[in-house]
């Protein structure tokens, strides 16, 4: 494309028309010539940008969900370990005249002790459920984080990542996957091959 107008008084610098001094210090005309700029390359760049944003969103979604699951697991684990159970009734609280439990006092103590046993059974059931939830979310959460990292490593639209960085991240992600699936057994097996 020619950057100088037909009369030689205007020059297109890529974004706007500016006066040209190719014909000496003559004053250019007031009206700059019209030019049509081909924007077909920008459209394909926009499509590539949309794909990049979608892949980044998917990556961040999976990693965020994985971290939320890990936080939930820690909350359930804390609840299972530190939630206090019901208080055991004390016989001394029912002995009003301090001469041993009499038949009426024994009956009151027995009723409250049966209520305590029901509450204790429910408490233990809830704590077992909290322990199960903690184990469940702790085993699912890392999977989502690893899935997000895999999407990030295999993303074709990643513009800033070099191949060496992509390979390094892929090795680290596969290491995390091995630890999650085999409790590090595969890595320990490979590391122990040369030591025997």
Secondary structure, 3 states (H helix, E strand, C coil): CCCECCCCCEEECCCCEEECCCCCCCCCCCCCCCCCCCCHHHHHHHHHHHHHHHHHHHHHHHHHHHHHHHHHHHHHHHHHHHCCCCCCCCHHHHCCCCCCCCHHHHHHHHHHHHHHHHHHHHHHHHHHHHHHHHHHHHHHHHHHHHHHHHHHHCCCCCCCCCHHHHHHHHHHHHHHHHHHHHCCHHHHHHHHHHHC
